[in-house]
Each structure stands twice: as structure tokens, then as C-alpha cells.
């Protein structure tokens, strides 16, 4: 999608961006958030439920570890894909939480999980290589695949299977060009999570296709409710370990989105190729942020459970409120901090000003313009007609936002 932001900047300049940038444009989520913030600046009481980041501060012991690192003089370049101490912390985390054992040279640390994913695709994709993305998927996956010359292959995963990919769909999507399958559990945008039993049939399919690699994006691992046990492919099927990259990070679990630290663990040859990419882009993740991340991963983990309980209360509230709104339907997500509700029941209806709602984007524009709530249409994530709410915000904001959404649905003719 070509962005309007990019278009308007271009019309004022002779600069011609590369083809790969034109093909992608600025993230639709950022565009919606920008628009909502512009309305806010103009004095309108907009509630923005777009951002995918925790609303609490980075815990004090983590901030203190960063201060100590600065005082100590840890302010220089580190080893390019993570300091030895940081890699040791990641190693400990994988042993403690996932019963996965990695050597230090099987671990890569980058400026966020996003950079780790970027490095992995940059290091592995040749033009035309395909990457299977079960939809709905985090939009950045498709954009990063394209920047790296690959082809995103979206496989719609309907609500009847809990928005999860099943073995037959996976088998049908694999071609001789398939390089990667991406799995993201719990998922952004729909909160769906895979149990070990649900991953097993997918692993069976993958065992029959030895050229297909797996990227497990586990960034929402700790935000999982109702006693669901977390499962990740490399642990469920050890025979896949030599072609799985397990990605995680500190952004979501420890409210550290701005520190920019993420990591991945997988086969040595892939990790080495990713280091080549990183060496020519950022050189290394921030030294101070790595010190903070070490404290997050190895310090007391209580904060993770506390936040999970807060998020679960918000999830319960939002799901119940959406299900009471006429025309909306929301499945109970197992994890992450998003709901992905269907708006099929309001399509075909008209707003009071006479506009016909034909798509989930129409519904989201209506919510923003007429009821001042910013949410993101499902079509952005490859599955319509839905909309995503990020409930990583205060209960007071959520109560007001859900009341407005219900009023918006009731006002339709
Ligand atoms: N994966 C998913 C599914 C995400 O939602 C995000 C953040 N929105 C990331 C990865 C990236 O996280 P970070 O780069 O902050 O570690």
C-alpha cells in the first residue's frame, strides 16, 4: 500500500524512493494513530486503542540496572549481536521458561524483536522466496518479507478454528518456493494461542517438508490467560530445532518498548548470517539497554504475573462489552493484549449521516469520525471484516471507549 504521508512528501520533492519503499509505504496502524492524534491536537476527545504497547512504566529495578551500567561506563559498542552477559541472560531465560538449551553462538540480540525478524529474513530470503503468514498476522511481517525480496503468502485462518492454522491448510500452502512458516502465539492481532497439542499436527507437516523453516514469534509469551500453558515449536518438536528461529523480546513482558531489545535463538549458521546483516546496519544493540534487559530476564519475574492479571481483567471487560453491542461479535482471546472482533453484523447498515458501511475500514472510520475511538481494521492484518482493539490502556478509557462503540452500533439505521 502506498501511503498518503509518503505521497504528500514526494510531491514536494524531486527525490525518488527505491521501488522497495514504494511497494510498502508507512504502516497503516501508524497512519490511523497519526490521524487520531491530529484530531486530539485539534481538541477532540479521541480515545486511541491502536498502540501495541503496555501502558505501565518499565519496572524500577530494570531502570536502576541501566543507570548502574551508565555509571560503570558500559557505554561503548558491544559484541555485534549481543554482549556475552546478555546472551547468557537469554540462554537462562530459554532454559527456565521453555526448557530449550542454546549455546551462546546460537543466540542473536537486536534492537527489538522486529530487527531480529528483519535480520533473519534479510539473511535468508532470495527474490521470490515465499513466507507463509497465517492470517490475521502482524502487518510488519508482510512488509518485512517484501523489503527482503520475498513473497508473503497469506493463509486466512477463520474464527471457527480459533484463528489458528490447521495442518491441511499448511500442507496446501507449501510450495517448492516456501522458505519460512511464521507462527505467532499468542497472536497480534487476535490473541489466539496454540497449545502443544495444536502445534503437534503442524510440526508433523513440517517434518515432511525439510526445506521449510519456522519462525516462532513468542513476544507475547507471558501474556497468556486462564491457565493456558505456553508452547513453542522448537520445544514441542525437537526434530524441528535445527530449522527453527525462536524470537522473543523484553518489549511486551516488561514494558520496555522504547529500550529496543529483542532476541532470537536458532541454528548457528542462521545466527551467523544474521550477524552479518546487523554488522552493516546498527553494529550492535544499545549497551545500556542490554544491561536493562539482563535485569529484566534474570531478575524477579513477579511483575510479569501481576501485569498479566491486570490485562486479563481488561480483556474480560472488553470482550463482554463488545459482545453486548448490536452487530458485533468477539471471541475470547487466549493471550496478548488485543481483541479481534467481527463487525460483519453492522456491514450493509447506514450511519445517521447516510453513509453505507461496506467494509471494516468503513466501520473503523465511522468510529473515529463520529464517536472518537481509534481502532484498526482487520483488513490491515489480512482478515476482514474485523477490527482490533489494543486494551493496553486504563480501565477508565476502556469503559468510555466501549460505551462509545456500543452507541455507534446502536445509532446505525
Ligand atoms: N512481534 C509482534 C507480533 C509484535 O506485535 C511486535 C510489536 N508490535 C513485535 C514483534 C516487535 O517487538 P519489538 O521490536 O518491540 O521487540
Boltz pocket constraint, residues with backbone or C-beta under 6 A from the ligand:
constraints:
  - pocket:
      binder: B
      contacts: [[A, 52], [A, 111], [A, 112], [A, 113], [A, 114], [A, 115], [A, 138], [A, 184], [A, 186], [A, 187], [A, 188], [A, 217], [A, 219], [A, 248], [A, 249], [A, 250], [A, 251], [A, 256], [A, 257], [A, 260], [A, 261], [A, 262]]
      max_distance: 6.0
